[in-house]
Amino acid sequence: MHPYSGISELSGTGAPLGVVRVPVEQDIPFTGRVQAVVDSAEFQRLRQITQLALASRVYPGAVHSRFEHALGVYHNALQYLWQLGKDERFASIVSAHDAEVLIVAALLHDIGHWPFCHPIEDLALKQMPPHESFAAEFLGPDNELTHVLRDQWNVEPQEVLQLLAGNSDDSSLRLRQSILSGPIDIDKMDYLTRDSQHCGVPYGRNFDRQRLISSLILNEAGDGLAITSKGKTAAEMMVFARYVMFSEVYWHHAVRSATTMFARAFYEVHSSLNLTELFRRTEPEMIRTLCEASVGHPSEQLTDGLFGAKRQLHKRLTEYSLFQHPDLYHTFRHMPYDQLVGCSNRLAELLSATCHCSLSPVDVLIDAPPLHREVEFKVDIYYPHENAYRPLREVSPIVASMSNTAFDDCVKRVRICVSSVCLKKISGKDTAEIDDLVEQAIAE
């Protein structure tokens, strides 16, 4: 008998309501206690937070919500648990109750997200809570969701919060955390496919997810996931899918232009906002608050370009990568955001003086990748005939070249974006002249 056959979402018992359908052609088991979580006010809030924020300014279909994504991650958790439960070592570490906590955590893994969470977090403001810890705001003693977890799941909110953000030496906790956030986690398994589908591009769907899931096993140390040799090709395809999605969608130059416009607008007015209250709001409410706070401020130009009647994104003036301009790339990447703002302001002044024109400080924006890197693709391949585990990056040249440093530095570049008006005024400047002015702005 399967060790988790008593869990109604896995076994089909417990008076299931049936299924809920989400793209792409997924029939997700929907029991009464799952519906109770989904129907709570805290979870329904995710309907009003888009998954890809400003990417819809470039990919019109990218308006799917974190609500939809959370259901997909929950579905993946069920599939992972069913597959991994066949591994006796996994079942000996992760009890049935632990598995239920993981199912709940999969549903709630984004509960602490606020609208435009990632670009705001990248500002690294002192008063900014990590979104994982902000989840506690929605799992307080008086919240509807807390009562649902206790009454219908026999799960304490603290168990979920610890799984989402806690550190522990507990082997079950570490193992389940690797399922939630790791090289082949249930989150990536969903968002690559879902984001690709809604953006209308094929890149994130070109890997065999079912083959990969069916190859999941426990790693040799018993504290994370591995895959059998049958899943090697599927894993390589997933690495490549992730690389191309970052290159062509998440770090597309126009998506990043919109993102850095938002970040600068938020930075300019954030001190006048009640952030704790703001982060509890829906995306339309946050947009309205930000636009109202920007009235009469230079940042109004940015909020109008993003959220006004006419789309007006800044244009890419120049960009610096590790390979073409390593010194400038590293200089900008290591600048805190307030220094980036100061540097962009100085560059706007230098361009104004050189071109004999008047530029606003927000006519020139610098977009630099944050220092934190994407999760490195560290996963072992098990070869049963040899009874040996080998790191995927050692047996795959594709993974070796795309993981960790090469991955971030290839897809994430420093870009200087300027308003359309600014671009016209400086159109006569060549690349060398722009680079000289950039270096002056850094030096001052």
FITILUM-799440 format. One record per residue (C-alpha): x, y, z. Coordinates in nm, 2 decimals. Layout:
<rs>
+--------+--------+--------+
:     c1 :     c2 :     c3 :
+--------+--------+--------+
:      X :      Y :      Z :
...
+--------+--------+--------+
</rs>
This chain:
<rs>
+--------+--------+--------+
:     c1 :     c2 :     c3 :
+--------+--------+--------+
:   0.00 :   0.00 :   0.00 :
:   0.12 :   0.35 :  -0.08 :
:   0.23 :   0.53 :   0.24 :
:   0.01 :   0.84 :   0.16 :
:  -0.29 :   0.65 :   0.04 :
:  -0.48 :   0.79 :   0.34 :
:  -0.45 :   1.14 :   0.21 :
:  -0.78 :   1.22 :   0.04 :
:  -0.63 :   1.45 :  -0.23 :
:  -0.40 :   1.17 :  -0.33 :
:  -0.63 :   0.87 :  -0.30 :
:  -0.95 :   1.02 :  -0.42 :
:  -1.13 :   0.94 :  -0.09 :
:  -1.27 :   1.18 :   0.15 :
:  -1.58 :   1.28 :  -0.05 :
:  -1.40 :   1.47 :  -0.32 :
:  -1.59 :   1.75 :  -0.49 :
:  -1.43 :   1.66 :  -0.82 :
:  -1.17 :   1.86 :  -1.01 :
:  -1.09 :   2.22 :  -1.09 :
:  -0.96 :   2.29 :  -1.44 :
:  -0.67 :   2.52 :  -1.50 :
:  -0.45 :   2.58 :  -1.81 :
:  -0.30 :   2.38 :  -1.97 :
:  -0.55 :   2.09 :  -1.96 :
:  -0.50 :   2.01 :  -1.59 :
:  -0.77 :   1.84 :  -1.39 :
:  -0.67 :   1.92 :  -1.03 :
:  -0.82 :   1.72 :  -0.74 :
:  -1.05 :   1.94 :  -0.54 :
:  -1.16 :   1.81 :  -0.20 :
:  -1.37 :   1.99 :   0.06 :
:  -1.08 :   2.10 :   0.27 :
:  -0.89 :   2.22 :  -0.04 :
:  -1.19 :   2.43 :  -0.14 :
:  -1.20 :   2.57 :   0.22 :
:  -0.84 :   2.70 :   0.18 :
:  -0.91 :   2.83 :  -0.17 :
:  -1.23 :   3.00 :  -0.07 :
:  -1.07 :   3.19 :   0.22 :
:  -1.03 :   3.56 :   0.18 :
:  -0.65 :   3.53 :   0.22 :
:  -0.62 :   3.29 :  -0.07 :
:  -0.87 :   3.47 :  -0.29 :
:  -0.65 :   3.78 :  -0.27 :
:  -0.41 :   3.60 :  -0.50 :
:  -0.67 :   3.64 :  -0.78 :
:  -0.58 :   4.01 :  -0.79 :
:  -0.20 :   3.97 :  -0.81 :
:  -0.06 :   3.89 :  -1.15 :
:   0.22 :   3.63 :  -1.18 :
:   0.44 :   3.82 :  -1.41 :
:   0.36 :   4.18 :  -1.31 :
:   0.48 :   4.41 :  -1.58 :
:   0.55 :   4.15 :  -1.85 :
:   0.20 :   4.20 :  -1.98 :
:   0.32 :   4.54 :  -2.12 :
:   0.53 :   4.33 :  -2.37 :
:   0.34 :   3.99 :  -2.37 :
:  -0.03 :   4.08 :  -2.36 :
:  -0.14 :   3.73 :  -2.26 :
:   0.08 :   3.74 :  -1.94 :
:  -0.21 :   3.84 :  -1.71 :
:  -0.24 :   3.51 :  -1.53 :
:  -0.26 :   3.53 :  -1.15 :
:  -0.07 :   3.38 :  -0.86 :
:  -0.41 :   3.22 :  -0.77 :
:  -0.38 :   3.01 :  -1.09 :
:  -0.01 :   2.94 :  -1.03 :
:  -0.08 :   2.83 :  -0.67 :
:  -0.33 :   2.57 :  -0.79 :
:  -0.07 :   2.44 :  -1.03 :
:   0.20 :   2.41 :  -0.77 :
:  -0.05 :   2.22 :  -0.54 :
:  -0.11 :   1.98 :  -0.83 :
:   0.26 :   1.93 :  -0.87 :
:   0.29 :   1.86 :  -0.49 :
:   0.04 :   1.57 :  -0.53 :
:   0.23 :   1.42 :  -0.82 :
:   0.57 :   1.46 :  -0.64 :
:   0.44 :   1.29 :  -0.32 :
:   0.28 :   1.00 :  -0.51 :
:   0.61 :   0.94 :  -0.70 :
:   0.84 :   0.99 :  -0.40 :
:   0.62 :   0.78 :  -0.17 :
:   0.73 :   0.48 :  -0.37 :
:   1.08 :   0.54 :  -0.23 :
:   1.10 :   0.37 :   0.11 :
:   1.36 :   0.60 :   0.24 :
:   1.15 :   0.91 :   0.16 :
:   0.84 :   0.76 :   0.33 :
:   1.05 :   0.68 :   0.64 :
:   1.15 :   1.05 :   0.67 :
:   0.83 :   1.23 :   0.56 :
:   0.52 :   1.11 :   0.76 :
:   0.17 :   1.14 :   0.63 :
:   0.12 :   1.45 :   0.84 :
:   0.44 :   1.60 :   0.70 :
:   0.30 :   1.53 :   0.35 :
:  -0.02 :   1.71 :   0.43 :
:   0.17 :   2.01 :   0.56 :
:   0.36 :   2.01 :   0.23 :
:   0.03 :   2.00 :   0.03 :
:  -0.10 :   2.30 :   0.23 :
:   0.24 :   2.48 :   0.19 :
:   0.22 :   2.43 :  -0.19 :
:  -0.12 :   2.59 :  -0.20 :
:   0.01 :   2.88 :   0.02 :
:   0.37 :   2.92 :  -0.10 :
:   0.29 :   3.26 :  -0.25 :
:   0.04 :   3.38 :   0.02 :
:   0.29 :   3.64 :   0.14 :
:   0.34 :   3.79 :  -0.20 :
:   0.23 :   4.15 :  -0.25 :
:   0.17 :   4.31 :  -0.59 :
:   0.50 :   4.37 :  -0.78 :
:   0.68 :   4.19 :  -0.50 :
:   1.01 :   4.10 :  -0.67 :
:   1.10 :   4.44 :  -0.82 :
:   1.01 :   4.60 :  -0.48 :
:   1.22 :   4.35 :  -0.29 :
:   1.51 :   4.41 :  -0.52 :
:   1.53 :   4.77 :  -0.39 :
:   1.64 :   4.63 :  -0.06 :
:   1.47 :   4.90 :   0.14 :
:   1.54 :   4.88 :   0.52 :
:   1.17 :   4.86 :   0.62 :
:   1.10 :   4.59 :   0.36 :
:   0.99 :   4.25 :   0.50 :
:   1.08 :   3.94 :   0.29 :
:   0.76 :   3.81 :   0.13 :
:   0.81 :   3.47 :   0.29 :
:   0.80 :   3.62 :   0.64 :
:   0.51 :   3.85 :   0.53 :
:   0.31 :   3.53 :   0.50 :
:   0.26 :   3.54 :   0.88 :
:   0.04 :   3.84 :   0.83 :
:  -0.22 :   3.62 :   0.66 :
:  -0.19 :   3.33 :   0.91 :
:  -0.26 :   3.51 :   1.23 :
:  -0.48 :   3.37 :   1.51 :
:  -0.79 :   3.56 :   1.39 :
:  -0.76 :   3.49 :   1.02 :
:  -1.01 :   3.27 :   0.84 :
:  -0.73 :   3.07 :   0.68 :
:  -0.59 :   2.98 :   1.02 :
:  -0.92 :   2.83 :   1.13 :
:  -0.94 :   2.63 :   0.81 :
:  -0.59 :   2.48 :   0.86 :
:  -0.66 :   2.38 :   1.22 :
:  -1.02 :   2.26 :   1.19 :
:  -1.00 :   2.08 :   0.85 :
:  -0.63 :   1.99 :   0.81 :
:  -0.51 :   1.95 :   1.17 :
:  -0.22 :   2.17 :   1.07 :
:  -0.08 :   2.45 :   1.27 :
:   0.00 :   2.77 :   1.08 :
:   0.35 :   2.77 :   1.23 :
:   0.42 :   2.44 :   1.06 :
:   0.34 :   2.60 :   0.72 :
:   0.54 :   2.91 :   0.80 :
:   0.84 :   2.71 :   0.91 :
:   0.83 :   2.51 :   0.58 :
:   0.80 :   2.83 :   0.38 :
:   1.08 :   3.03 :   0.54 :
:   1.23 :   2.85 :   0.84 :
:   1.57 :   2.69 :   0.89 :
:   1.60 :   2.36 :   1.08 :
:   1.82 :   2.06 :   1.11 :
:   1.51 :   1.84 :   1.09 :
:   1.56 :   1.60 :   0.79 :
:   1.19 :   1.60 :   0.70 :
:   1.17 :   1.98 :   0.69 :
:   1.49 :   2.01 :   0.48 :
:   1.36 :   1.75 :   0.24 :
:   1.02 :   1.91 :   0.19 :
:   1.18 :   2.25 :   0.16 :
:   1.39 :   2.12 :  -0.13 :
:   1.06 :   2.01 :  -0.30 :
:   0.92 :   2.37 :  -0.25 :
:   1.24 :   2.55 :  -0.35 :
:   1.52 :   2.36 :  -0.51 :
:   1.67 :   2.27 :  -0.85 :
:   1.37 :   2.07 :  -0.96 :
:   1.10 :   2.21 :  -0.73 :
:   0.72 :   2.21 :  -0.77 :
:   0.73 :   2.59 :  -0.82 :
:   0.96 :   2.60 :  -1.12 :
:   0.79 :   2.29 :  -1.26 :
:   0.47 :   2.50 :  -1.28 :
:   0.58 :   2.85 :  -1.37 :
:   0.80 :   2.76 :  -1.66 :
:   0.51 :   2.59 :  -1.84 :
:   0.24 :   2.83 :  -1.73 :
:   0.43 :   3.15 :  -1.80 :
:   0.53 :   3.02 :  -2.14 :
:   0.17 :   2.93 :  -2.23 :
:   0.04 :   3.27 :  -2.13 :
:   0.32 :   3.47 :  -2.29 :
:   0.25 :   3.28 :  -2.62 :
:   0.61 :   3.14 :  -2.65 :
:   0.72 :   2.77 :  -2.66 :
:   1.04 :   2.80 :  -2.46 :
:   0.91 :   2.69 :  -2.11 :
:   0.71 :   2.40 :  -2.24 :
:   0.99 :   2.22 :  -2.42 :
:   1.07 :   1.97 :  -2.15 :
:   0.92 :   1.64 :  -2.06 :
:   0.77 :   1.72 :  -1.71 :
:   0.60 :   1.38 :  -1.67 :
:   0.92 :   1.20 :  -1.75 :
:   1.10 :   1.41 :  -1.50 :
:   0.85 :   1.36 :  -1.22 :
:   0.84 :   0.98 :  -1.28 :
:   1.22 :   0.97 :  -1.23 :
:   1.22 :   1.15 :  -0.89 :
:   1.39 :   0.97 :  -0.60 :
:   1.57 :   1.06 :  -0.28 :
:   1.93 :   1.16 :  -0.31 :
:   2.21 :   0.96 :  -0.15 :
:   2.23 :   1.19 :   0.16 :
:   1.86 :   1.17 :   0.21 :
:   1.81 :   1.55 :   0.24 :
:   1.70 :   1.64 :  -0.11 :
:   1.59 :   1.51 :  -0.45 :
:   1.77 :   1.32 :  -0.72 :
:   1.65 :   1.16 :  -1.04 :
:   1.72 :   0.83 :  -1.21 :
:   1.92 :   0.82 :  -1.52 :
:   1.60 :   0.79 :  -1.72 :
:   1.52 :   1.15 :  -1.63 :
:   1.86 :   1.29 :  -1.74 :
:   1.74 :   1.42 :  -2.08 :
:   1.43 :   1.57 :  -1.93 :
:   1.64 :   1.75 :  -1.67 :
:   1.87 :   1.89 :  -1.93 :
:   1.57 :   2.02 :  -2.13 :
:   1.43 :   2.18 :  -1.81 :
:   1.76 :   2.36 :  -1.75 :
:   1.75 :   2.49 :  -2.11 :
:   1.38 :   2.59 :  -2.08 :
:   1.46 :   2.80 :  -1.78 :
:   1.76 :   2.96 :  -1.95 :
:   1.56 :   3.06 :  -2.25 :
:   1.26 :   3.19 :  -2.05 :
:   1.49 :   3.42 :  -1.85 :
:   1.66 :   3.53 :  -2.17 :
:   1.35 :   3.59 :  -2.38 :
:   1.07 :   3.67 :  -2.12 :
:   1.18 :   3.75 :  -1.77 :
:   1.48 :   3.96 :  -1.87 :
:   1.35 :   4.07 :  -2.21 :
:   1.48 :   4.43 :  -2.25 :
:   1.13 :   4.59 :  -2.28 :
:   1.01 :   4.39 :  -1.97 :
:   1.31 :   4.51 :  -1.78 :
:   1.24 :   4.87 :  -1.90 :
:   0.89 :   4.85 :  -1.76 :
:   1.02 :   4.69 :  -1.44 :
:   1.29 :   4.95 :  -1.38 :
:   1.03 :   5.23 :  -1.44 :
:   0.81 :   5.08 :  -1.18 :
:   1.10 :   5.04 :  -0.93 :
:   1.21 :   5.40 :  -0.97 :
:   0.86 :   5.53 :  -0.93 :
:   0.81 :   5.32 :  -0.62 :
:   1.14 :   5.43 :  -0.48 :
:   1.06 :   5.80 :  -0.52 :
:   0.74 :   5.79 :  -0.33 :
:   0.77 :   5.49 :  -0.09 :
:   0.86 :   5.70 :   0.22 :
:   0.51 :   5.87 :   0.20 :
:   0.33 :   5.53 :   0.19 :
:   0.22 :   5.29 :   0.47 :
:   0.40 :   4.98 :   0.33 :
:   0.24 :   4.73 :   0.57 :
:  -0.11 :   4.85 :   0.46 :
:  -0.01 :   4.88 :   0.10 :
:   0.12 :   4.53 :   0.08 :
:  -0.21 :   4.39 :   0.19 :
:  -0.39 :   4.55 :  -0.11 :
:  -0.47 :   4.40 :  -0.45 :
:  -0.27 :   4.49 :  -0.76 :
:  -0.53 :   4.75 :  -0.89 :
:  -0.54 :   4.91 :  -0.55 :
:  -0.16 :   4.94 :  -0.53 :
:  -0.14 :   5.09 :  -0.88 :
:  -0.40 :   5.35 :  -0.79 :
:  -0.22 :   5.44 :  -0.47 :
:   0.12 :   5.46 :  -0.65 :
:  -0.03 :   5.68 :  -0.92 :
:  -0.20 :   5.91 :  -0.67 :
:   0.13 :   5.94 :  -0.47 :
:   0.32 :   6.04 :  -0.79 :
:   0.09 :   6.33 :  -0.89 :
:   0.30 :   6.64 :  -0.91 :
:   0.62 :   6.44 :  -0.87 :
:   0.88 :   6.36 :  -1.14 :
:   0.78 :   5.99 :  -1.10 :
:   0.43 :   6.08 :  -1.24 :
:   0.60 :   6.06 :  -1.59 :
:   0.68 :   5.69 :  -1.51 :
:   0.34 :   5.59 :  -1.37 :
:   0.17 :   5.75 :  -1.66 :
:   0.39 :   5.56 :  -1.90 :
:   0.31 :   5.23 :  -1.73 :
:  -0.05 :   5.27 :  -1.62 :
:  -0.19 :   5.56 :  -1.81 :
:  -0.40 :   5.57 :  -2.12 :
:  -0.10 :   5.55 :  -2.35 :
:   0.18 :   5.30 :  -2.31 :
:   0.52 :   5.48 :  -2.30 :
:   0.81 :   5.26 :  -2.20 :
:   1.17 :   5.39 :  -2.18 :
:   1.39 :   5.27 :  -2.46 :
:   1.72 :   5.08 :  -2.43 :
:   2.01 :   5.32 :  -2.48 :
:   2.29 :   5.08 :  -2.41 :
:   2.37 :   4.77 :  -2.22 :
:   2.67 :   4.61 :  -2.04 :
:   2.73 :   4.24 :  -2.00 :
:   3.00 :   4.04 :  -1.82 :
:   3.16 :   3.95 :  -2.15 :
:   3.16 :   4.28 :  -2.34 :
:   3.20 :   4.53 :  -2.05 :
:   3.30 :   4.34 :  -1.74 :
:   3.42 :   4.64 :  -1.54 :
:   3.10 :   4.84 :  -1.59 :
:   2.89 :   4.53 :  -1.54 :
:   3.04 :   4.45 :  -1.20 :
:   3.04 :   4.82 :  -1.09 :
:   2.67 :   4.86 :  -1.15 :
:   2.58 :   4.51 :  -1.02 :
:   2.74 :   4.59 :  -0.69 :
:   2.57 :   4.93 :  -0.64 :
:   2.29 :   4.95 :  -0.38 :
:   1.98 :   5.09 :  -0.54 :
:   2.02 :   5.44 :  -0.39 :
:   2.36 :   5.46 :  -0.55 :
:   2.21 :   5.35 :  -0.89 :
:   1.96 :   5.63 :  -0.85 :
:   2.23 :   5.88 :  -0.78 :
:   2.44 :   5.76 :  -1.08 :
:   2.14 :   5.78 :  -1.32 :
:   2.07 :   6.13 :  -1.20 :
:   2.42 :   6.24 :  -1.27 :
:   2.41 :   6.07 :  -1.61 :
:   2.09 :   6.27 :  -1.69 :
:   2.27 :   6.59 :  -1.59 :
:   2.57 :   6.50 :  -1.81 :
:   2.35 :   6.42 :  -2.11 :
:   2.16 :   6.75 :  -2.06 :
:   2.48 :   6.95 :  -2.06 :
:   2.63 :   6.76 :  -2.35 :
:   2.33 :   6.78 :  -2.57 :
:   2.22 :   7.13 :  -2.46 :
:   1.88 :   7.01 :  -2.35 :
:   1.68 :   6.97 :  -2.04 :
:   1.62 :   6.62 :  -1.90 :
:   1.43 :   6.51 :  -1.60 :
:   1.61 :   6.28 :  -1.35 :
:   1.36 :   6.01 :  -1.44 :
:   1.44 :   6.04 :  -1.81 :
:   1.74 :   5.82 :  -1.75 :
:   1.72 :   5.49 :  -1.56 :
:   1.97 :   5.22 :  -1.48 :
:   1.86 :   4.86 :  -1.45 :
:   2.12 :   4.64 :  -1.28 :
:   2.07 :   4.27 :  -1.18 :
:   2.05 :   4.22 :  -0.80 :
:   2.34 :   4.04 :  -0.64 :
:   2.13 :   3.74 :  -0.54 :
:   2.15 :   3.46 :  -0.80 :
:   1.90 :   3.21 :  -0.93 :
:   1.91 :   2.87 :  -0.76 :
:   2.19 :   2.66 :  -0.90 :
:   2.08 :   2.35 :  -1.08 :
:   2.24 :   2.10 :  -0.83 :
:   2.08 :   1.76 :  -0.86 :
:   2.23 :   1.41 :  -0.87 :
:   2.16 :   1.14 :  -1.13 :
:   2.13 :   0.78 :  -1.00 :
:   2.27 :   0.51 :  -1.22 :
:   2.11 :   0.18 :  -1.08 :
:   2.34 :  -0.06 :  -1.27 :
:   2.64 :   0.10 :  -1.09 :
:   2.45 :   0.19 :  -0.77 :
:   2.61 :   0.54 :  -0.81 :
:   2.50 :   0.90 :  -0.78 :
:   2.67 :   1.16 :  -1.00 :
:   2.60 :   1.54 :  -1.02 :
:   2.41 :   1.62 :  -1.33 :
:   2.65 :   1.90 :  -1.42 :
:   2.94 :   1.65 :  -1.43 :
:   2.76 :   1.42 :  -1.68 :
:   2.60 :   1.70 :  -1.88 :
:   2.79 :   1.97 :  -2.06 :
:   2.46 :   2.15 :  -2.12 :
:   2.40 :   2.19 :  -1.75 :
:   2.76 :   2.26 :  -1.67 :
:   2.76 :   2.56 :  -1.90 :
:   2.42 :   2.70 :  -1.81 :
:   2.40 :   2.66 :  -1.43 :
:   2.49 :   2.91 :  -1.16 :
:   2.74 :   3.19 :  -1.28 :
:   2.71 :   3.14 :  -1.65 :
:   2.33 :   3.14 :  -1.63 :
:   2.30 :   3.47 :  -1.44 :
:   2.57 :   3.65 :  -1.63 :
:   2.44 :   3.54 :  -1.97 :
:   2.08 :   3.64 :  -1.93 :
:   2.09 :   3.93 :  -1.69 :
:   2.26 :   4.25 :  -1.82 :
:   2.30 :   4.60 :  -1.70 :
:   2.08 :   4.83 :  -1.91 :
:   2.05 :   5.20 :  -1.94 :
:   1.70 :   5.30 :  -2.04 :
:   1.58 :   5.65 :  -2.15 :
:   1.25 :   5.81 :  -2.23 :
:   1.16 :   5.85 :  -2.60 :
:   1.20 :   6.23 :  -2.57 :
:   1.55 :   6.18 :  -2.43 :
:   1.64 :   5.93 :  -2.70 :
:   1.56 :   6.18 :  -2.97 :
:   1.77 :   6.45 :  -2.81 :
:   2.08 :   6.24 :  -2.78 :
:   2.03 :   6.05 :  -3.11 :
:   2.36 :   6.19 :  -3.24 :
:   2.57 :   6.03 :  -2.97 :
:   2.77 :   5.72 :  -3.06 :
:   2.83 :   5.43 :  -2.82 :
:   3.18 :   5.54 :  -2.72 :
:   3.05 :   5.89 :  -2.62 :
:   2.77 :   5.73 :  -2.41 :
:   3.02 :   5.50 :  -2.24 :
:   3.24 :   5.80 :  -2.15 :
:   2.95 :   5.98 :  -2.00 :
:   2.85 :   5.67 :  -1.80 :
:   3.20 :   5.64 :  -1.66 :
:   3.20 :   6.01 :  -1.57 :
:   2.87 :   5.96 :  -1.38 :
:   3.02 :   5.67 :  -1.19 :
:   3.33 :   5.87 :  -1.10 :
:   3.15 :   6.18 :  -0.97 :
+--------+--------+--------+
</rs>
